[in-house]
Amino acid sequence: MNAPQALSPQREFKSHDLVADTAKPGVRYELRPARRPDGSVAAGLYNAWIWLDNPGQYNSYTTDMVKGVILAMRAASNARDVSSVVFTGVGDKAFCTGGNTKEYAEYYAGHPQEYRQYMRLFNDMVSAILACDKPVICRVNGMRIGGGQEIGMACDFSVSSDLARYGQAGPKHGSAPIGGATDFLPVIVGAERAMAACVLCEPFSAHKAYQMGMLTEIVPALQVDGQYVANPLVETQRLFDEFGRQVYGEAKTGAALKEAKALMARGTVNLERLDAKVEELCAKILLTFPDCTTKTLEELRKPKLDAWNRNKENSRAWLALNMVTEARAGFTAFNAGTKDDREVDFVALRQKLAAGQGWVGPLHDQIQPGAKR
Protein backbone atom coordinates (compact mmCIF):
# COMPACT_ATOMS: atom_id res chain seq x y z
CA MET A 1 0.00 0.00 0.00
CA ASN A 2 1.40 3.38 -0.96
CA ALA A 3 1.94 5.96 1.76
CA PRO A 4 -0.34 9.02 1.66
CA GLN A 5 1.06 12.16 0.07
CA ALA A 6 0.26 14.25 3.13
CA LEU A 7 -0.15 13.07 6.70
CA SER A 8 -3.07 14.31 8.76
CA PRO A 9 -2.38 15.16 12.42
CA GLN A 10 -3.49 12.35 14.72
CA ARG A 11 -3.97 14.67 17.67
CA GLU A 12 -4.15 18.33 18.57
CA PHE A 13 -0.62 19.44 19.35
CA LYS A 14 0.49 21.81 22.09
CA SER A 15 2.92 24.55 21.17
CA HIS A 16 6.27 24.53 22.98
CA ASP A 17 7.60 27.65 21.28
CA LEU A 18 8.63 30.57 23.48
CA VAL A 19 6.58 33.07 21.46
CA ALA A 20 3.95 32.86 18.74
CA ASP A 21 5.86 35.18 16.40
CA THR A 22 9.62 34.56 16.08
CA ALA A 23 10.24 37.35 13.55
CA LYS A 24 13.01 39.82 14.35
CA PRO A 25 14.68 42.36 12.06
CA GLY A 26 17.67 40.87 10.27
CA VAL A 27 16.73 37.19 10.62
CA ARG A 28 14.61 35.18 8.19
CA TYR A 29 13.02 31.80 8.88
CA GLU A 30 12.12 29.72 5.85
CA LEU A 31 10.71 26.21 5.43
CA ARG A 32 11.90 24.36 2.34
CA PRO A 33 10.47 20.97 1.33
CA ALA A 34 12.65 18.07 2.44
CA ARG A 35 13.84 15.92 -0.44
CA ARG A 36 15.00 12.34 -0.70
CA PRO A 37 18.42 11.60 -2.25
CA ASP A 38 16.74 11.10 -5.63
CA GLY A 39 15.35 14.65 -5.44
CA SER A 40 11.73 13.72 -4.83
CA VAL A 41 9.82 15.74 -2.24
CA ALA A 42 9.01 14.07 1.07
CA ALA A 43 5.47 15.36 1.52
CA GLY A 44 4.79 17.12 4.81
CA LEU A 45 8.49 17.32 5.81
CA TYR A 46 10.77 20.34 5.66
CA ASN A 47 14.23 21.73 6.29
CA ALA A 48 14.28 24.99 8.22
CA TRP A 49 16.58 27.63 6.73
CA ILE A 50 17.61 30.37 9.14
CA TRP A 51 19.09 33.38 7.34
CA LEU A 52 21.19 36.19 8.78
CA ASP A 53 19.89 39.05 6.66
CA ASN A 54 22.22 42.02 7.11
CA PRO A 55 24.41 41.79 3.98
CA GLY A 56 25.23 45.51 3.97
CA GLN A 57 27.21 44.91 7.18
CA TYR A 58 28.47 41.45 6.21
CA ASN A 59 25.66 39.77 8.16
CA SER A 60 27.09 40.96 11.47
CA TYR A 61 24.48 40.33 14.15
CA THR A 62 22.73 43.13 15.99
CA THR A 63 21.02 42.67 19.35
CA ASP A 64 17.70 42.07 17.59
CA MET A 65 19.30 39.53 15.27
CA VAL A 66 20.70 37.58 18.22
CA LYS A 67 17.17 37.38 19.63
CA GLY A 68 15.92 36.29 16.22
CA VAL A 69 18.42 33.43 15.96
CA ILE A 70 17.51 32.19 19.44
CA LEU A 71 13.81 32.16 18.61
CA ALA A 72 14.33 30.63 15.16
CA MET A 73 16.58 27.83 16.48
CA ARG A 74 14.05 27.06 19.19
CA ALA A 75 11.17 27.02 16.68
CA ALA A 76 13.08 24.72 14.31
CA SER A 77 14.03 22.44 17.19
CA ASN A 78 10.37 22.13 18.22
CA ALA A 79 8.93 21.76 14.72
CA ARG A 80 7.67 18.21 14.32
CA ASP A 81 7.89 18.38 10.54
CA VAL A 82 11.48 19.72 10.34
CA SER A 83 14.25 17.25 9.58
CA SER A 84 17.34 19.49 9.44
CA VAL A 85 18.25 23.12 10.12
CA VAL A 86 20.38 25.15 7.70
CA PHE A 87 22.01 28.23 9.22
CA THR A 88 23.36 30.70 6.66
CA GLY A 89 23.70 34.30 5.52
CA VAL A 90 22.27 36.37 2.70
CA GLY A 91 24.50 37.13 -0.29
CA ASP A 92 27.86 35.72 -1.35
CA LYS A 93 30.23 37.91 0.68
CA ALA A 94 29.73 36.68 4.25
CA PHE A 95 28.03 34.09 6.39
CA CYS A 96 28.71 36.31 9.39
CA THR A 97 31.55 38.56 10.57
CA GLY A 98 30.49 38.54 14.22
CA GLY A 99 28.87 41.18 16.37
CA ASN A 100 27.77 44.43 14.75
CA THR A 101 30.75 46.71 15.37
CA LYS A 102 28.75 49.87 14.77
CA GLU A 103 26.32 48.88 17.53
CA TYR A 104 29.20 47.84 19.78
CA ALA A 105 31.04 51.15 19.28
CA GLU A 106 28.06 53.47 19.46
CA TYR A 107 25.98 51.81 22.17
CA TYR A 108 27.89 49.22 24.21
CA ALA A 109 31.39 50.74 24.36
CA GLY A 110 32.01 52.09 27.86
CA HIS A 111 28.82 50.53 29.27
CA PRO A 112 29.75 47.18 30.83
CA GLN A 113 26.36 46.59 32.45
CA GLU A 114 24.63 46.88 29.08
CA TYR A 115 27.16 44.63 27.37
CA ARG A 116 26.82 42.06 30.13
CA GLN A 117 23.11 41.81 29.32
CA TYR A 118 23.88 41.58 25.62
CA MET A 119 26.33 38.75 26.29
CA ARG A 120 23.57 36.84 28.07
CA LEU A 121 21.70 36.92 24.77
CA PHE A 122 24.81 35.92 22.82
CA ASN A 123 25.41 32.99 25.16
CA ASP A 124 21.81 31.92 24.72
CA MET A 125 22.26 32.03 20.93
CA VAL A 126 25.25 29.69 21.03
CA SER A 127 23.46 27.43 23.51
CA ALA A 128 20.35 27.37 21.30
CA ILE A 129 22.45 26.03 18.42
CA LEU A 130 24.11 23.42 20.63
CA ALA A 131 20.74 22.38 22.11
CA CYS A 132 18.77 22.11 18.87
CA ASP A 133 17.02 18.74 18.58
CA LYS A 134 17.73 18.72 14.84
CA PRO A 135 21.07 18.59 13.03
CA VAL A 136 22.31 22.13 12.34
CA ILE A 137 24.20 22.67 9.09
CA CYS A 138 26.19 25.86 8.62
CA ARG A 139 25.97 26.86 4.96
CA VAL A 140 29.08 29.03 4.64
CA ASN A 141 28.37 31.38 1.75
CA GLY A 142 31.26 33.76 2.50
CA MET A 143 33.41 35.08 5.34
CA ARG A 144 33.03 33.31 8.69
CA ILE A 145 35.00 35.59 10.97
CA GLY A 146 35.08 36.46 14.69
CA GLY A 147 31.76 35.77 16.36
CA GLY A 148 30.54 34.41 13.03
CA GLN A 149 33.22 31.74 13.26
CA GLU A 150 32.08 30.96 16.79
CA ILE A 151 28.40 30.47 15.97
CA GLY A 152 29.46 28.53 12.88
CA MET A 153 31.58 26.13 14.93
CA ALA A 154 28.64 25.57 17.28
CA CYS A 155 26.83 23.94 14.34
CA ASP A 156 27.05 20.19 13.72
CA PHE A 157 28.12 20.33 10.07
CA SER A 158 29.68 23.02 7.89
CA VAL A 159 29.43 23.05 4.10
CA SER A 160 31.42 25.87 2.55
CA SER A 161 32.00 27.81 -0.61
CA ASP A 162 35.70 27.48 -1.36
CA LEU A 163 35.87 31.28 -1.63
CA ALA A 164 34.97 31.69 2.05
CA ARG A 165 37.51 32.84 4.61
CA TYR A 166 37.74 31.90 8.27
CA GLY A 167 39.35 33.33 11.37
CA GLN A 168 39.16 35.17 14.65
CA ALA A 169 39.45 38.89 15.30
CA GLY A 170 39.43 39.32 19.09
CA PRO A 171 42.94 40.44 20.12
CA LYS A 172 43.20 42.63 17.00
CA HIS A 173 40.00 44.52 17.77
CA GLY A 174 39.86 44.77 21.53
CA SER A 175 38.33 41.49 22.65
CA ALA A 176 39.16 37.88 23.36
CA PRO A 177 37.58 35.09 21.26
CA ILE A 178 35.81 33.59 24.27
CA GLY A 179 32.36 33.46 22.69
CA GLY A 180 33.12 29.89 21.63
CA ALA A 181 36.43 29.92 19.74
CA THR A 182 38.62 29.16 22.75
CA ASP A 183 36.16 26.39 23.65
CA PHE A 184 35.53 24.84 20.24
CA LEU A 185 38.76 25.28 18.29
CA PRO A 186 40.96 23.10 20.54
CA VAL A 187 38.34 20.35 20.26
CA ILE A 188 38.13 20.64 16.47
CA VAL A 189 41.68 21.43 15.32
CA GLY A 190 43.94 20.85 18.34
CA ALA A 191 45.64 23.14 20.84
CA GLU A 192 48.51 24.48 18.72
CA ARG A 193 46.42 25.48 15.71
CA ALA A 194 43.77 26.91 18.02
CA MET A 195 46.44 29.02 19.71
CA ALA A 196 47.66 30.43 16.41
CA ALA A 197 44.14 31.15 15.15
CA CYS A 198 42.93 32.86 18.31
CA VAL A 199 46.02 34.91 19.18
CA LEU A 200 47.35 35.94 15.76
CA CYS A 201 43.93 36.52 14.15
CA GLU A 202 45.24 35.68 10.68
CA PRO A 203 42.42 34.66 8.33
CA PHE A 204 42.68 31.37 6.47
CA SER A 205 41.05 29.83 3.43
CA ALA A 206 38.21 27.34 3.17
CA HIS A 207 40.68 24.82 1.76
CA LYS A 208 42.85 25.17 4.85
CA ALA A 209 39.81 24.96 7.13
CA TYR A 210 38.76 21.78 5.29
CA GLN A 211 42.21 20.27 5.72
CA MET A 212 42.20 21.18 9.43
CA GLY A 213 38.96 19.26 9.97
CA MET A 214 36.65 22.24 10.48
CA LEU A 215 34.41 21.57 7.48
CA THR A 216 32.34 18.64 6.26
CA GLU A 217 32.70 19.65 2.62
CA ILE A 218 33.85 22.48 0.35
CA VAL A 219 32.53 23.22 -3.12
CA PRO A 220 33.69 25.57 -5.89
CA ALA A 221 31.76 28.81 -6.25
CA LEU A 222 33.65 30.74 -8.95
CA GLN A 223 32.57 30.32 -12.57
CA VAL A 224 34.84 31.44 -15.40
CA ASP A 225 33.54 31.11 -18.95
CA GLY A 226 30.71 28.98 -17.64
CA GLN A 227 32.99 26.48 -15.84
CA TYR A 228 33.57 26.13 -12.11
CA VAL A 229 37.17 26.64 -11.01
CA ALA A 230 38.83 26.24 -7.63
CA ASN A 231 39.53 29.39 -5.64
CA PRO A 232 42.45 30.80 -7.65
CA LEU A 233 43.75 32.91 -4.78
CA VAL A 234 45.01 29.89 -2.82
CA GLU A 235 47.24 26.91 -3.52
CA THR A 236 45.19 23.80 -4.34
CA GLN A 237 47.60 21.76 -6.47
CA ARG A 238 50.35 21.05 -3.94
CA LEU A 239 50.31 19.70 -0.40
CA PHE A 240 53.90 20.57 0.57
CA ASP A 241 56.72 22.87 -0.47
CA GLU A 242 60.32 21.82 -1.05
CA PHE A 243 60.98 21.86 2.70
CA GLY A 244 58.04 19.62 3.53
CA ARG A 245 55.90 22.42 4.93
CA GLN A 246 52.23 22.29 4.13
CA VAL A 247 51.14 24.83 1.52
CA TYR A 248 47.70 23.48 0.55
CA GLY A 249 45.17 26.23 1.08
CA GLU A 250 47.76 28.96 1.67
CA ALA A 251 47.38 32.33 -0.05
CA LYS A 252 49.28 32.84 -3.28
CA THR A 253 51.82 35.65 -3.56
CA GLY A 254 53.70 37.60 -6.22
CA ALA A 255 53.02 36.84 -9.89
CA ALA A 256 50.76 33.90 -9.01
CA LEU A 257 48.54 36.18 -6.94
CA LYS A 258 48.39 38.79 -9.71
CA GLU A 259 47.32 36.12 -12.17
CA ALA A 260 44.75 34.77 -9.72
CA LYS A 261 43.19 38.20 -9.22
CA ALA A 262 42.85 38.61 -12.97
CA LEU A 263 41.04 35.28 -13.16
CA MET A 264 38.77 36.32 -10.26
CA ALA A 265 37.88 39.51 -12.12
CA ARG A 266 36.74 37.47 -15.14
CA GLY A 267 34.54 35.18 -13.09
CA THR A 268 31.20 35.31 -11.31
CA VAL A 269 30.17 33.78 -8.01
CA ASN A 270 27.53 31.07 -8.28
CA LEU A 271 26.38 29.25 -5.12
CA GLU A 272 24.27 26.61 -6.86
CA ARG A 273 26.76 23.85 -6.03
CA LEU A 274 26.82 24.98 -2.41
CA ASP A 275 23.04 24.71 -2.23
CA ALA A 276 23.10 21.32 -3.95
CA LYS A 277 25.66 19.98 -1.47
CA VAL A 278 23.62 21.28 1.47
CA GLU A 279 20.49 19.63 0.06
CA GLU A 280 22.45 16.41 -0.46
CA LEU A 281 23.49 16.38 3.19
CA CYS A 282 19.92 17.13 4.33
CA ALA A 283 18.68 14.24 2.18
CA LYS A 284 21.13 11.83 3.79
CA ILE A 285 20.01 12.96 7.26
CA LEU A 286 16.36 12.47 6.22
CA LEU A 287 17.04 8.74 5.81
CA THR A 288 17.93 8.17 9.48
CA PHE A 289 15.91 7.44 12.62
CA PRO A 290 15.10 10.90 14.06
CA ASP A 291 15.51 10.08 17.75
CA CYS A 292 18.66 8.05 17.19
CA THR A 293 20.07 10.97 15.21
CA THR A 294 19.21 13.43 18.00
CA LYS A 295 20.88 11.22 20.60
CA THR A 296 23.96 10.89 18.41
CA LEU A 297 24.11 14.68 18.09
CA GLU A 298 23.83 15.08 21.86
CA GLU A 299 26.72 12.70 22.48
CA LEU A 300 28.99 14.19 19.83
CA ARG A 301 28.29 17.73 21.03
CA LYS A 302 29.49 16.94 24.55
CA PRO A 303 33.15 17.98 24.12
CA LYS A 304 32.05 21.39 22.84
CA LEU A 305 29.27 21.68 25.41
CA ASP A 306 31.53 20.73 28.32
CA ALA A 307 33.97 23.52 27.49
CA TRP A 308 31.22 26.01 26.63
CA ASN A 309 29.16 25.49 29.78
CA ARG A 310 32.26 25.55 31.97
CA ASN A 311 33.39 28.93 30.69
CA LYS A 312 30.52 30.96 29.27
CA GLU A 313 29.49 32.84 32.43
CA ASN A 314 33.04 33.80 33.42
CA SER A 315 33.59 34.86 29.82
CA ARG A 316 30.46 37.02 29.89
CA ALA A 317 31.64 38.84 33.02
CA TRP A 318 35.11 39.50 31.61
CA LEU A 319 33.82 40.69 28.24
CA ALA A 320 31.50 43.15 29.99
CA LEU A 321 34.30 44.69 32.04
CA ASN A 322 36.58 44.81 29.00
CA MET A 323 34.09 47.21 27.39
CA VAL A 324 35.57 49.94 29.58
CA THR A 325 39.13 49.52 28.31
CA GLU A 326 40.42 47.57 25.30
CA ALA A 327 37.06 46.71 23.74
CA ARG A 328 35.97 50.33 23.86
CA ALA A 329 39.19 51.37 22.11
CA GLY A 330 39.15 48.54 19.58
CA PHE A 331 35.52 48.79 18.52
CA THR A 332 35.73 52.58 18.32
CA ALA A 333 38.79 52.30 16.08
CA PHE A 334 37.12 49.79 13.77
CA ASN A 335 33.93 51.83 13.55
CA ALA A 336 35.52 55.26 13.11
CA GLY A 337 38.70 54.37 11.22
CA THR A 338 39.19 54.28 7.48
CA LYS A 339 38.90 51.12 5.37
CA ASP A 340 42.69 50.65 5.46
CA ASP A 341 43.27 51.81 9.04
CA ARG A 342 40.88 50.32 11.59
CA GLU A 343 43.25 49.25 14.34
CA VAL A 344 44.62 51.12 17.32
CA ASP A 345 48.33 51.90 17.63
CA PHE A 346 49.28 48.72 19.47
CA VAL A 347 52.89 49.74 20.06
CA ALA A 348 51.90 53.12 21.52
CA LEU A 349 49.33 51.39 23.75
CA ARG A 350 51.92 48.97 25.13
CA GLN A 351 54.42 51.79 25.63
CA LYS A 352 51.93 53.94 27.53
CA LEU A 353 50.81 51.04 29.74
CA ALA A 354 54.45 50.12 30.42
CA ALA A 355 55.08 53.71 31.51
CA GLY A 356 52.20 53.52 33.99
CA GLN A 357 49.53 55.45 32.10
CA GLY A 358 46.01 54.31 32.99
CA TRP A 359 42.87 53.96 30.93
CA VAL A 360 41.18 56.76 32.87
CA GLY A 361 42.32 59.80 30.93
CA PRO A 362 43.51 60.53 27.37
CA LEU A 363 44.95 57.08 26.54
CA HIS A 364 41.88 55.95 24.57
CA ASP A 365 42.05 58.92 22.20
CA GLN A 366 45.85 58.81 21.87
CA ILE A 367 45.86 55.31 20.34
CA GLN A 368 42.99 55.76 17.87
CA PRO A 369 43.78 55.54 14.11
CA GLY A 370 43.35 59.30 13.71
CA ALA A 371 46.13 59.97 16.22
CA LYS A 372 48.61 58.02 14.06
CA ARG A 373 48.16 60.32 11.09
C-alpha positions in Angstrom: 0.0 0.0 0.0 1.4 3.4 -1.0 1.9 6.0 1.8 -0.3 9.0 1.7 1.1 12.2 0.1 0.3 14.3 3.1 -0.2 13.1 6.7 -3.1 14.3 8.8 -2.4 15.2 12.4 -3.5 12.3 14.7 -4.0 14.7 17.7 -4.2 18.3 18.6 -0.6 19.4 19.4 0.5 21.8 22.1 2.9 24.6 21.2 6.3 24.5 23.0 7.6 27.6 21.3 8.6 30.6 23.5 6.6 33.1 21.5 3.9 32.9 18.7 5.9 35.2 16.4 9.6 34.6 16.1 10.2 37.3 13.5 13.0 39.8 14.3 14.7 42.4 12.1 17.7 40.9 10.3 16.7 37.2 10.6 14.6 35.2 8.2 13.0 31.8 8.9 12.1 29.7 5.8 10.7 26.2 5.4 11.9 24.4 2.3 10.5 21.0 1.3 12.6 18.1 2.4 13.8 15.9 -0.4 15.0 12.3 -0.7 18.4 11.6 -2.2 16.7 11.1 -5.6 15.3 14.6 -5.4 11.7 13.7 -4.8 9.8 15.7 -2.2 9.0 14.1 1.1 5.5 15.4 1.5 4.8 17.1 4.8 8.5 17.3 5.8 10.8 20.3 5.7 14.2 21.7 6.3 14.3 25.0 8.2 16.6 27.6 6.7 17.6 30.4 9.1 19.1 33.4 7.3 21.2 36.2 8.8 19.9 39.1 6.7 22.2 42.0 7.1 24.4 41.8 4.0 25.2 45.5 4.0 27.2 44.9 7.2 28.5 41.4 6.2 25.7 39.8 8.2 27.1 41.0 11.5 24.5 40.3 14.2 22.7 43.1 16.0 21.0 42.7 19.3 17.7 42.1 17.6 19.3 39.5 15.3 20.7 37.6 18.2 17.2 37.4 19.6 15.9 36.3 16.2 18.4 33.4 16.0 17.5 32.2 19.4 13.8 32.2 18.6 14.3 30.6 15.2 16.6 27.8 16.5 14.0 27.1 19.2 11.2 27.0 16.7 13.1 24.7 14.3 14.0 22.4 17.2 10.4 22.1 18.2 8.9 21.8 14.7 7.7 18.2 14.3 7.9 18.4 10.5 11.5 19.7 10.3 14.3 17.2 9.6 17.3 19.5 9.4 18.3 23.1 10.1 20.4 25.2 7.7 22.0 28.2 9.2 23.4 30.7 6.7 23.7 34.3 5.5 22.3 36.4 2.7 24.5 37.1 -0.3 27.9 35.7 -1.4 30.2 37.9 0.7 29.7 36.7 4.2 28.0 34.1 6.4 28.7 36.3 9.4 31.6 38.6 10.6 30.5 38.5 14.2 28.9 41.2 16.4 27.8 44.4 14.8 30.7 46.7 15.4 28.7 49.9 14.8 26.3 48.9 17.5 29.2 47.8 19.8 31.0 51.1 19.3 28.1 53.5 19.5 26.0 51.8 22.2 27.9 49.2 24.2 31.4 50.7 24.4 32.0 52.1 27.9 28.8 50.5 29.3 29.8 47.2 30.8 26.4 46.6 32.4 24.6 46.9 29.1 27.2 44.6 27.4 26.8 42.1 30.1 23.1 41.8 29.3 23.9 41.6 25.6 26.3 38.7 26.3 23.6 36.8 28.1 21.7 36.9 24.8 24.8 35.9 22.8 25.4 33.0 25.2 21.8 31.9 24.7 22.3 32.0 20.9 25.2 29.7 21.0 23.5 27.4 23.5 20.3 27.4 21.3 22.5 26.0 18.4 24.1 23.4 20.6 20.7 22.4 22.1 18.8 22.1 18.9 17.0 18.7 18.6 17.7 18.7 14.8 21.1 18.6 13.0 22.3 22.1 12.3 24.2 22.7 9.1 26.2 25.9 8.6 26.0 26.9 5.0 29.1 29.0 4.6 28.4 31.4 1.8 31.3 33.8 2.5 33.4 35.1 5.3 33.0 33.3 8.7 35.0 35.6 11.0 35.1 36.5 14.7 31.8 35.8 16.4 30.5 34.4 13.0 33.2 31.7 13.3 32.1 31.0 16.8 28.4 30.5 16.0 29.5 28.5 12.9 31.6 26.1 14.9 28.6 25.6 17.3 26.8 23.9 14.3 27.1 20.2 13.7 28.1 20.3 10.1 29.7 23.0 7.9 29.4 23.0 4.1 31.4 25.9 2.6 32.0 27.8 -0.6 35.7 27.5 -1.4 35.9 31.3 -1.6 35.0 31.7 2.1 37.5 32.8 4.6 37.7 31.9 8.3 39.4 33.3 11.4 39.2 35.2 14.7 39.5 38.9 15.3 39.4 39.3 19.1 42.9 40.4 20.1 43.2 42.6 17.0 40.0 44.5 17.8 39.9 44.8 21.5 38.3 41.5 22.6 39.2 37.9 23.4 37.6 35.1 21.3 35.8 33.6 24.3 32.4 33.5 22.7 33.1 29.9 21.6 36.4 29.9 19.7 38.6 29.2 22.7 36.2 26.4 23.7 35.5 24.8 20.2 38.8 25.3 18.3 41.0 23.1 20.5 38.3 20.4 20.3 38.1 20.6 16.5 41.7 21.4 15.3 43.9 20.9 18.3 45.6 23.1 20.8 48.5 24.5 18.7 46.4 25.5 15.7 43.8 26.9 18.0 46.4 29.0 19.7 47.7 30.4 16.4 44.1 31.1 15.1 42.9 32.9 18.3 46.0 34.9 19.2 47.4 35.9 15.8 43.9 36.5 14.1 45.2 35.7 10.7 42.4 34.7 8.3 42.7 31.4 6.5 41.0 29.8 3.4 38.2 27.3 3.2 40.7 24.8 1.8 42.9 25.2 4.8 39.8 25.0 7.1 38.8 21.8 5.3 42.2 20.3 5.7 42.2 21.2 9.4 39.0 19.3 10.0 36.6 22.2 10.5 34.4 21.6 7.5 32.3 18.6 6.3 32.7 19.7 2.6 33.8 22.5 0.3 32.5 23.2 -3.1 33.7 25.6 -5.9 31.8 28.8 -6.3 33.6 30.7 -9.0 32.6 30.3 -12.6 34.8 31.4 -15.4 33.5 31.1 -18.9 30.7 29.0 -17.6 33.0 26.5 -15.8 33.6 26.1 -12.1 37.2 26.6 -11.0 38.8 26.2 -7.6 39.5 29.4 -5.6 42.4 30.8 -7.7 43.7 32.9 -4.8 45.0 29.9 -2.8 47.2 26.9 -3.5 45.2 23.8 -4.3 47.6 21.8 -6.5 50.4 21.0 -3.9 50.3 19.7 -0.4 53.9 20.6 0.6 56.7 22.9 -0.5 60.3 21.8 -1.1 61.0 21.9 2.7 58.0 19.6 3.5 55.9 22.4 4.9 52.2 22.3 4.1 51.1 24.8 1.5 47.7 23.5 0.6 45.2 26.2 1.1 47.8 29.0 1.7 47.4 32.3 0.0 49.3 32.8 -3.3 51.8 35.6 -3.6 53.7 37.6 -6.2 53.0 36.8 -9.9 50.8 33.9 -9.0 48.5 36.2 -6.9 48.4 38.8 -9.7 47.3 36.1 -12.2 44.8 34.8 -9.7 43.2 38.2 -9.2 42.8 38.6 -13.0 41.0 35.3 -13.2 38.8 36.3 -10.3 37.9 39.5 -12.1 36.7 37.5 -15.1 34.5 35.2 -13.1 31.2 35.3 -11.3 30.2 33.8 -8.0 27.5 31.1 -8.3 26.4 29.3 -5.1 24.3 26.6 -6.9 26.8 23.9 -6.0 26.8 25.0 -2.4 23.0 24.7 -2.2 23.1 21.3 -3.9 25.7 20.0 -1.5 23.6 21.3 1.5 20.5 19.6 0.1 22.5 16.4 -0.5 23.5 16.4 3.2 19.9 17.1 4.3 18.7 14.2 2.2 21.1 11.8 3.8 20.0 13.0 7.3 16.4 12.5 6.2 17.0 8.7 5.8 17.9 8.2 9.5 15.9 7.4 12.6 15.1 10.9 14.1 15.5 10.1 17.8 18.7 8.0 17.2 20.1 11.0 15.2 19.2 13.4 18.0 20.9 11.2 20.6 24.0 10.9 18.4 24.1 14.7 18.1 23.8 15.1 21.9 26.7 12.7 22.5 29.0 14.2 19.8 28.3 17.7 21.0 29.5 16.9 24.6 33.1 18.0 24.1 32.0 21.4 22.8 29.3 21.7 25.4 31.5 20.7 28.3 34.0 23.5 27.5 31.2 26.0 26.6 29.2 25.5 29.8 32.3 25.6 32.0 33.4 28.9 30.7 30.5 31.0 29.3 29.5 32.8 32.4 33.0 33.8 33.4 33.6 34.9 29.8 30.5 37.0 29.9 31.6 38.8 33.0 35.1 39.5 31.6 33.8 40.7 28.2 31.5 43.1 30.0 34.3 44.7 32.0 36.6 44.8 29.0 34.1 47.2 27.4 35.6 49.9 29.6 39.1 49.5 28.3 40.4 47.6 25.3 37.1 46.7 23.7 36.0 50.3 23.9 39.2 51.4 22.1 39.1 48.5 19.6 35.5 48.8 18.5 35.7 52.6 18.3 38.8 52.3 16.1 37.1 49.8 13.8 33.9 51.8 13.5 35.5 55.3 13.1 38.7 54.4 11.2 39.2 54.3 7.5 38.9 51.1 5.4 42.7 50.6 5.5 43.3 51.8 9.0 40.9 50.3 11.6 43.3 49.2 14.3 44.6 51.1 17.3 48.3 51.9 17.6 49.3 48.7 19.5 52.9 49.7 20.1 51.9 53.1 21.5 49.3 51.4 23.8 51.9 49.0 25.1 54.4 51.8 25.6 51.9 53.9 27.5 50.8 51.0 29.7 54.4 50.1 30.4 55.1 53.7 31.5 52.2 53.5 34.0 49.5 55.5 32.1 46.0 54.3 33.0 42.9 54.0 30.9 41.2 56.8 32.9 42.3 59.8 30.9 43.5 60.5 27.4 44.9 57.1 26.5 41.9 55.9 24.6 42.1 58.9 22.2 45.9 58.8 21.9 45.9 55.3 20.3 43.0 55.8 17.9 43.8 55.5 14.1 43.4 59.3 13.7 46.1 60.0 16.2 48.6 58.0 14.1 48.2 60.3 11.1 
